[in-house]
Amino acid sequence: MAVFREMLRLYDEKLRNVLGIDERELALLCSKGDSEAIRELYNRYAARLRAVCSRYSGGPVEGMDLTHDTIIKALREIGRFNYKGKGSLFAWLKKLAVNLAIDRLRRDGRLDLHNLTEDILIAEPPEPEVMRSVPLTELLRMISELPEAKRLVFNMFCFDGFSHKEIASRLGISEKSSSSTLAKAKKLLIAKLETWKNG
């Protein structure tokens, strides 16, 4: 599903704010409570985080709430951030957001992982020209309409590069269940794409 990652990368580039200091210095200043650095952290990453949070939560309103919670948690825990090169601060923020989203879905009883099956389905990918013709906002809307567990596994695997082993470990399911859930999510999404194309 490289097409999804490429579309998201291009979208991220449009949102990225490249002002000011580097990530390591920004994190250090935030850990000291510097208000300008905190404002810069928000300005630089909030829009990108909102896109991630909306994908996981299923919509922009809950995505905004999850973004707020992610930034608050990040500011509390920024002393634990370990700089690993350019892009590592956003990667750390995104990991916090994904973990908060999973925890929230569990807490709210919206994440039913007990009924996942391990049957293997083959989902034929849509034609590349169909994928390229779908506006990103429309694609994200379709993904937001997937059932919770399917949307979660789809986002983790297709957008954020988690392996089935990592997904299984984080969600407490088997790797086969993760793979099967992804195939079912793809099948639902392909049906939505076909409806959109014909529609």
BELRA-V496324 format. One record per residue. PSI is psi in degrees with one decimal (999 if undefined). D_FIRST is the distance of its C-alpha to the first C-alpha in whole Angstrom. Layout:
psi/d_first
PSI/D_FIRST
PSI/D_FIRST
//
This chain:
psi/d_first
43.8/0
-28.4/4
-40.7/5
-45.4/6
-40.5/7
-43.0/9
-42.1/10
-38.1/11
-44.1/13
-39.7/15
-43.8/16
-41.2/17
-35.4/19
-33.5/21
-20.3/22
135.4/23
118.2/27
34.3/28
155.6/31
-147.2/34
164.2/34
167.3/31
-41.8/29
-47.6/32
-38.8/35
-46.7/33
-42.0/32
-45.5/36
-38.2/38
-38.3/36
-21.9/37
1.8/40
16.0/40
118.7/40
-35.6/40
-39.8/39
-39.7/36
-42.0/35
-42.1/35
-41.2/33
-45.7/30
-49.3/30
-36.5/30
-34.5/27
-13.5/25
-43.2/25
-41.7/23
-41.3/20
-38.8/21
-39.0/22
-43.5/18
-49.5/17
-36.9/20
-37.3/19
-40.9/16
-34.8/17
-17.6/21
7.5/20
163.9/22
-33.3/23
-52.3/27
-31.1/26
-39.3/23
-42.2/26
-43.4/28
-36.1/26
-46.3/25
-48.0/29
-37.0/29
-44.8/27
-40.3/29
-46.2/32
-40.8/31
-43.2/30
-31.8/33
-33.7/35
11.2/33
-22.6/32
-19.4/35
-7.3/32
134.1/30
110.0/29
127.2/29
19.6/26
175.0/26
131.2/25
-9.1/22
-27.0/23
-44.6/25
-39.0/22
-40.6/20
-44.2/23
-41.5/23
-39.4/20
-42.2/20
-44.5/23
-45.1/22
-45.4/19
-40.9/22
-40.2/24
-45.4/22
-46.3/22
-39.8/26
-43.7/26
-40.9/24
-49.1/26
-40.6/30
0.9/29
22.6/29
-3.3/26
92.3/24
101.8/25
-2.3/23
-25.6/26
12.2/25
136.7/22
165.7/22
13.5/21
141.0/20
124.7/18
151.6/16
118.9/14
113.5/12
127.8/11
150.2/8
161.1/10
138.2/12
-36.8/11
-30.4/14
-45.6/14
-43.5/10
-23.1/12
-13.7/16
122.3/15
144.1/16
-40.4/14
-36.9/17
-41.4/17
-44.1/13
-35.5/14
-43.8/17
-43.1/15
-38.9/13
-22.9/17
-6.3/18
149.3/16
151.5/19
-56.5/19
-41.0/18
-42.3/15
-40.8/14
-51.4/15
-41.3/13
-49.0/10
-46.0/11
-42.3/12
-52.6/9
-38.7/6
-40.3/8
3.5/11
18.6/10
143.9/12
165.1/13
-32.1/14
-43.8/17
-41.6/17
-46.2/16
-43.6/19
-45.1/22
-35.6/21
-9.1/21
36.2/24
174.4/22
160.2/21
-37.4/18
-38.8/18
-39.5/19
-47.0/15
-43.0/14
-42.5/15
-40.1/15
-45.1/11
-40.8/11
-38.6/14
-43.5/12
-42.1/10
-43.9/13
-42.2/14
-39.6/12
-40.3/12
-41.3/16
-40.6/16
-40.5/14
-43.1/17
-43.6/20
-44.0/19
-39.0/19
-3.2/22
999/23
//
